[in-house]
Amino acid sequence: MVYGSAALLALCALFGFATAGNIYTSPAQVTKKYDFIVVGGGTAGGVIAARLSEIATVQVLVIEAGGLDNTTFFDLIYTPLLAGNAIGTEIDWNYSSVAQPELDGRVIGYPRGKVLGGSSAINNMIYARGSSDEYNRLASASGNTAWSWSNLKSYILKNEQHTSPWNNRSNAGEYNPAWHGTGPLLTGLTADVFDLDNRVISNTKTFPSTYPFNLDPNSGNMVGISWLETTVGNGMRSNSASAYVHPALNTRSNLDILVGTQATKLVQTAPKTFRGVQVAQGTCAPTYTFTASKEIILSAGAIGTPQLLMLSGIGPATELEALGIPVVLNVPDVGRNMQDQPILGFQWQVDPSFTTLSPFFANETAIGAALAEWGQDHSGFAAGNTVVNTIGFLRLPNSSSLLSSGDPSAGPSSPHFQLAFLGLFYANPGQTSPAGNYNSIAIVLQSPTSRGSVNITSNSAFVAPSIDPNFFATPFDMGAMIAAARTAEAFFSTSVFDGYLIGPAAETAAAFASDEALEAYIRTYTNSIKHPVGTARISKNTDATGVVGPTLLVKGLTGLRIVDASVLPYAPASFPQGEVYIIAERAADLIKSAWNL
């Protein structure tokens, strides 16, 4: 990708070309000894590496399977308008699920970031850290109150800070400054407000009991309609690489990064002790082993972490033995308890006299001009999140029969489902965006009860694991998805949208004709929002189940700690990156404390 001179200057200013730490492109170049080795330079791994390297006396190595984020794919990663466009490229692991029986046998794509910054470099940038109930449930599951909301507030403020949009649009009254700190991760609200956004917020004033306004879903209470915070600052995506890794790498000689190199196995250095990592750059490439004097921190994500554990003999004994992998520790829960959240779009046609984003995204010249403006000084339409500016996190009524067997959410401040309001035709997989003026609502099941799995099918790290989210395996999940769709229908049927919406698009109208038609639509078009968690879940030290204890050390082993979304015991009724950042911030302090650093 070719940069203009202004873009090159901005890149130099953001990341720097001269680093104090080393960037290695081959394992053969690595000759230093390390105290800590971080496997995975993604959302959590970036935080861990940066925070541990604050201690000048320790040496830290990050092993990242992908490449650097500030080279060929810089524009694709850091231009807010291009969020999501990295899917299917070489910075995506390009995983797929197994066929889903409840989705008419369809296979779901499972993008994960394969680049420094991990999935925080390719996601849709939404920052919603979850309710206080989510963290209190985490504390209960782990048996450690230090994971509770009140005890994590310092880490919440340490991680993130709210910034103004590129055009300095005032967003007073659209968020609560008390819940935003001075951390390296930059977040902000939209630079451009559209007719749809104003009408969504107007609905909260016209029907406040049905659609309550929530000043800030990051304040501990997520329920209501809110303005949407995204990981955008200074007209660019903010992620774990830009916020944590590069500032540390540019100023500290005790942090090194090895890129383009995959961890293939964790290596025992003593009985039930794992302080070694075997790596290779391909199936036929030579292997190398690096050893940490203190700890291995496994941050390969909800897919990569259970895969690597199982390849190393840590997991369900029967499955490992079937692949000829010697069992070091029988841990049945490795790769189990996978939870993910289904997403589905519905579309409405808008009167052509009103402004939506549909004409812009149909105009290649306009898109090109916006990208060119961003390339000059990171300003303009491409410099801010625009597609989703308002969002609803809502609950089923307490009287709902779906709750008769219990509430799967973390508590009353957590939603059962989400409504995201989009100013264009949000096409589900298999749909084509028609010409015309459209708005959409994407619904997400936030508190699913279905459980899936991640399993290895080979003893090679270069063979993708089997991923099964097991969508709609329970009656609650389908029932809640139907209820969410009916809520979306009702929301766009209020008087606030009179004269603005012409009516639902053809397939949306057909789906709303009956619950049977709606269920068929759900099975035909549901996709994954790509929020897998739970595959190495946290549990109490006294529990026989689970994978890690309350300090995130793998139970029954020495030297191995897991810090990523795999440890979350429940799907966060939010967007997981926010919670992962916070968990990683505290995990870094746990590690420092364990080694008196």
Solvent accessible surface area in square Angstrom, and as a share of the most:
residue,aa,sasa,rsa
1,M,124,0.55
2,V,146,0.84
3,Y,41,0.15
4,G,34,0.33
5,S,87,0.56
6,A,31,0.24
7,A,4,0.03
8,L,74,0.37
9,L,127,0.63
10,A,28,0.22
11,L,3,0.01
12,C,46,0.27
13,A,91,0.70
14,L,64,0.32
15,F,1,0.00
16,G,22,0.22
17,F,135,0.56
18,A,89,0.69
19,T,48,0.28
20,A,46,0.36
21,G,3,0.03
22,N,60,0.31
23,I,58,0.30
24,Y,25,0.09
25,T,83,0.48
26,S,32,0.21
27,P,4,0.02
28,A,62,0.48
29,Q,91,0.40
30,V,13,0.08
31,T,114,0.66
32,K,67,0.29
33,K,176,0.74
34,Y,8,0.03
35,D,24,0.12
36,F,0,0.00
37,I,0,0.00
38,V,0,0.00
39,V,6,0.04
40,G,12,0.12
41,G,0,0.00
42,G,12,0.11
43,T,19,0.11
44,A,3,0.03
45,G,0,0.00
46,G,0,0.00
47,V,0,0.00
48,I,0,0.00
49,A,0,0.00
50,A,6,0.05
51,R,32,0.12
52,L,0,0.00
53,S,2,0.01
54,E,72,0.33
55,I,41,0.21
56,A,87,0.67
57,T,117,0.68
58,V,3,0.02
59,Q,54,0.24
60,V,0,0.00
61,L,0,0.00
62,V,1,0.01
63,I,2,0.01
64,E,9,0.04
65,A,21,0.16
66,G,6,0.06
67,G,31,0.30
68,L,36,0.18
69,D,0,0.00
70,N,18,0.09
71,T,69,0.40
72,T,76,0.44
73,F,36,0.15
74,F,0,0.00
75,D,27,0.14
76,L,27,0.13
77,I,0,0.00
78,Y,0,0.00
79,T,1,0.01
80,P,4,0.03
81,L,20,0.10
82,L,33,0.16
83,A,25,0.19
84,G,22,0.21
85,N,81,0.42
86,A,2,0.02
87,I,88,0.45
88,G,53,0.51
89,T,38,0.22
90,E,134,0.60
91,I,7,0.03
92,D,6,0.03
93,W,73,0.26
94,N,79,0.41
95,Y,18,0.07
96,S,61,0.40
97,S,8,0.05
98,V,55,0.32
99,A,54,0.42
100,Q,0,0.00
101,P,106,0.67
102,E,62,0.28
103,L,0,0.00
104,D,94,0.49
105,G,40,0.38
106,R,57,0.21
107,V,88,0.51
108,I,3,0.02
109,G,38,0.37
110,Y,1,0.00
111,P,12,0.08
112,R,45,0.17
113,G,10,0.10
114,K,55,0.23
115,V,0,0.00
116,L,0,0.00
117,G,0,0.00
118,G,6,0.06
119,S,29,0.18
120,S,2,0.01
121,A,0,0.00
122,I,9,0.05
123,N,39,0.20
124,N,96,0.49
125,M,1,0.01
126,I,21,0.10
127,Y,1,0.00
128,A,1,0.01
129,R,0,0.00
130,G,0,0.00
131,S,0,0.00
132,S,25,0.16
133,D,26,0.14
134,E,11,0.05
135,Y,0,0.00
136,N,69,0.35
137,R,46,0.17
138,L,6,0.03
139,A,8,0.06
140,S,74,0.48
141,A,26,0.20
142,S,1,0.01
143,G,53,0.51
144,N,41,0.21
145,T,103,0.60
146,A,27,0.21
147,W,1,0.00
148,S,15,0.10
149,W,24,0.08
150,S,86,0.56
151,N,77,0.40
152,L,0,0.00
153,K,74,0.32
154,S,75,0.48
155,Y,32,0.12
156,I,0,0.00
157,L,50,0.25
158,K,70,0.30
159,N,0,0.00
160,E,0,0.00
161,Q,59,0.26
162,H,31,0.14
163,T,26,0.15
164,S,65,0.42
165,P,15,0.09
166,W,85,0.30
167,N,57,0.29
168,N,118,0.60
169,R,54,0.20
170,S,85,0.55
171,N,14,0.07
172,A,89,0.69
173,G,56,0.54
174,E,22,0.10
175,Y,38,0.14
176,N,41,0.21
177,P,88,0.55
178,A,66,0.51
179,W,41,0.15
180,H,19,0.08
181,G,18,0.17
182,T,123,0.72
183,G,4,0.03
184,P,45,0.28
185,L,0,0.00
186,L,33,0.17
187,T,0,0.00
188,G,4,0.04
189,L,11,0.05
190,T,5,0.03
191,A,4,0.03
192,D,38,0.19
193,V,52,0.30
194,F,39,0.16
195,D,45,0.23
196,L,5,0.03
197,D,5,0.02
198,N,84,0.43
199,R,54,0.20
200,V,0,0.00
201,I,18,0.09
202,S,40,0.26
203,N,0,0.00
204,T,4,0.02
205,K,156,0.66
206,T,68,0.39
207,F,68,0.28
208,P,78,0.49
209,S,109,0.70
210,T,81,0.47
211,Y,11,0.04
212,P,49,0.31
213,F,84,0.35
214,N,14,0.07
215,L,71,0.35
216,D,3,0.02
217,P,7,0.04
218,N,0,0.00
219,S,28,0.18
220,G,6,0.06
221,N,69,0.35
222,M,0,0.00
223,V,33,0.19
224,G,0,0.00
225,I,0,0.00
226,S,0,0.00
227,W,19,0.07
228,L,4,0.02
229,E,6,0.02
230,T,3,0.02
231,T,1,0.01
232,V,17,0.10
233,G,6,0.05
234,N,111,0.57
235,G,1,0.01
236,M,14,0.06
237,R,5,0.02
238,S,8,0.05
239,N,0,0.00
240,S,0,0.00
241,A,0,0.00
242,S,14,0.09
243,A,11,0.08
244,Y,7,0.03
245,V,1,0.01
246,H,4,0.02
247,P,63,0.39
248,A,1,0.01
249,L,0,0.00
250,N,38,0.20
251,T,101,0.58
252,R,69,0.25
253,S,78,0.50
254,N,8,0.04
255,L,0,0.00
256,D,0,0.00
257,I,0,0.00
258,L,0,0.00
259,V,9,0.05
260,G,36,0.34
261,T,1,0.00
262,Q,24,0.10
263,A,12,0.09
264,T,18,0.10
265,K,81,0.34
266,L,3,0.01
267,V,38,0.22
268,Q,78,0.35
269,T,66,0.38
270,A,48,0.37
271,P,121,0.76
272,K,91,0.38
273,T,16,0.09
274,F,2,0.01
275,R,53,0.19
276,G,0,0.00
277,V,0,0.00
278,Q,41,0.18
279,V,0,0.00
280,A,2,0.02
281,Q,79,0.35
282,G,20,0.20
283,T,102,0.60
284,C,132,0.79
285,A,33,0.26
286,P,93,0.59
287,T,79,0.46
288,Y,69,0.26
289,T,73,0.43
290,F,24,0.10
291,T,73,0.42
292,A,0,0.00
293,S,72,0.46
294,K,42,0.18
295,E,5,0.02
296,I,0,0.00
297,I,0,0.00
298,L,0,0.00
299,S,8,0.05
300,A,39,0.30
301,G,22,0.21
302,A,3,0.02
303,I,4,0.02
304,G,15,0.14
305,T,0,0.00
306,P,0,0.00
307,Q,13,0.06
308,L,9,0.05
309,L,0,0.00
310,M,1,0.00
311,L,11,0.05
312,S,8,0.05
313,G,0,0.00
314,I,0,0.00
315,G,0,0.00
316,P,9,0.06
317,A,22,0.17
318,T,105,0.61
319,E,64,0.29
320,L,0,0.00
321,E,114,0.51
322,A,88,0.68
323,L,49,0.25
324,G,61,0.59
325,I,13,0.06
326,P,109,0.69
327,V,51,0.29
328,V,32,0.18
329,L,34,0.17
330,N,86,0.44
331,V,15,0.08
332,P,81,0.51
333,D,26,0.14
334,V,0,0.00
335,G,0,0.00
336,R,59,0.22
337,N,31,0.16
338,M,0,0.00
339,Q,2,0.01
340,D,5,0.02
341,Q,0,0.00
342,P,1,0.01
343,I,22,0.11
344,L,0,0.00
345,G,0,0.00
346,F,0,0.00
347,Q,0,0.00
348,W,10,0.03
349,Q,65,0.29
350,V,0,0.00
351,D,43,0.22
352,P,108,0.68
353,S,94,0.60
354,F,58,0.24
355,T,84,0.49
356,T,10,0.06
357,L,6,0.03
358,S,15,0.10
359,P,79,0.50
360,F,37,0.15
361,F,70,0.29
362,A,87,0.68
363,N,67,0.35
364,E,151,0.68
365,T,113,0.66
366,A,29,0.23
367,I,40,0.20
368,G,36,0.35
369,A,63,0.48
370,A,8,0.06
371,L,55,0.27
372,A,63,0.49
373,E,83,0.37
374,W,4,0.01
375,G,17,0.16
376,Q,104,0.46
377,D,96,0.50
378,H,16,0.07
379,S,21,0.14
380,G,3,0.03
381,F,47,0.20
382,A,0,0.00
383,A,1,0.01
384,G,6,0.06
385,N,22,0.11
386,T,5,0.03
387,V,42,0.24
388,V,18,0.10
389,N,5,0.02
390,T,0,0.00
391,I,0,0.00
392,G,0,0.00
393,F,1,0.00
394,L,12,0.06
395,R,52,0.19
396,L,6,0.03
397,P,87,0.55
398,N,140,0.72
399,S,106,0.68
400,S,24,0.15
401,S,94,0.60
402,L,50,0.25
403,L,27,0.13
404,S,98,0.63
405,S,117,0.75
406,G,40,0.38
407,D,63,0.33
408,P,33,0.21
409,S,9,0.06
410,A,22,0.17
411,G,13,0.12
412,P,111,0.70
413,S,17,0.11
414,S,0,0.00
415,P,0,0.00
416,H,0,0.00
417,F,5,0.02
418,Q,3,0.01
419,L,0,0.00
420,A,8,0.06
421,F,1,0.00
422,L,11,0.05
423,G,9,0.09
424,L,24,0.12
425,F,26,0.11
426,Y,58,0.22
427,A,37,0.29
428,N,4,0.02
429,P,63,0.40
430,G,81,0.78
431,Q,24,0.11
432,T,119,0.69
433,S,64,0.41
434,P,60,0.38
435,A,101,0.78
436,G,42,0.40
437,N,13,0.07
438,Y,19,0.07
439,N,0,0.00
440,S,0,0.00
441,I,0,0.00
442,A,3,0.03
443,I,0,0.00
444,V,0,0.00
445,L,1,0.00
446,Q,0,0.00
447,S,7,0.04
448,P,9,0.06
449,T,40,0.23
450,S,6,0.04
451,R,85,0.31
452,G,11,0.10
453,S,19,0.13
454,V,0,0.00
455,N,40,0.20
456,I,15,0.08
457,T,81,0.47
458,S,27,0.17
459,N,100,0.51
460,S,38,0.24
461,A,8,0.06
462,F,67,0.28
463,V,67,0.38
464,A,60,0.46
465,P,9,0.05
466,S,29,0.19
467,I,1,0.00
468,D,37,0.19
469,P,2,0.01
470,N,46,0.24
471,F,6,0.03
472,F,10,0.04
473,A,52,0.41
474,T,37,0.22
475,P,121,0.76
476,F,23,0.10
477,D,2,0.01
478,M,17,0.07
479,G,19,0.18
480,A,0,0.00
481,M,0,0.00
482,I,26,0.13
483,A,29,0.22
484,A,0,0.00
485,A,0,0.00
486,R,65,0.24
487,T,31,0.18
488,A,0,0.00
489,E,49,0.22
490,A,50,0.39
491,F,0,0.00
492,F,9,0.04
493,S,79,0.51
494,T,19,0.11
495,S,69,0.44
496,V,20,0.12
497,F,4,0.02
498,D,103,0.53
499,G,60,0.58
500,Y,0,0.00
501,L,25,0.12
502,I,106,0.54
503,G,19,0.19
504,P,59,0.37
505,A,14,0.11
506,A,87,0.68
507,E,79,0.35
508,T,0,0.00
509,A,46,0.35
510,A,63,0.49
511,A,3,0.03
512,F,20,0.08
513,A,83,0.64
514,S,41,0.27
515,D,69,0.36
516,E,134,0.60
517,A,34,0.27
518,L,0,0.00
519,E,54,0.24
520,A,56,0.43
521,Y,16,0.06
522,I,0,0.00
523,R,53,0.19
524,T,58,0.34
525,Y,25,0.09
526,T,0,0.00
527,N,27,0.14
528,S,1,0.01
529,I,29,0.15
530,K,44,0.18
531,H,21,0.09
532,P,2,0.01
533,V,0,0.00
534,G,0,0.00
535,T,0,0.00
536,A,0,0.00
537,R,55,0.20
538,I,1,0.01
539,S,2,0.01
540,K,83,0.35
541,N,105,0.54
542,T,126,0.73
543,D,52,0.27
544,A,110,0.85
545,T,70,0.41
546,G,6,0.05
547,V,1,0.01
548,V,0,0.00
549,G,3,0.02
550,P,13,0.08
551,T,52,0.30
552,L,1,0.01
553,L,61,0.31
554,V,2,0.01
555,K,44,0.19
556,G,59,0.56
557,L,18,0.09
558,T,68,0.39
559,G,5,0.04
560,L,1,0.00
561,R,4,0.01
562,I,0,0.00
563,V,1,0.00
564,D,7,0.03
565,A,15,0.12
566,S,0,0.00
567,V,1,0.01
568,L,2,0.01
569,P,11,0.07
570,Y,83,0.31
571,A,4,0.03
572,P,2,0.01
573,A,1,0.01
574,S,0,0.00
575,F,15,0.06
576,P,12,0.07
577,Q,20,0.09
578,G,0,0.00
579,E,6,0.03
580,V,11,0.06
581,Y,0,0.00
582,I,0,0.00
583,I,4,0.02
584,A,0,0.00
585,E,1,0.00
586,R,24,0.09
587,A,0,0.00
588,A,1,0.00
589,D,47,0.24
590,L,33,0.17
591,I,0,0.00
592,K,25,0.11
593,S,79,0.51
594,A,62,0.48
595,W,79,0.28
596,N,144,0.74
597,L,65,0.32
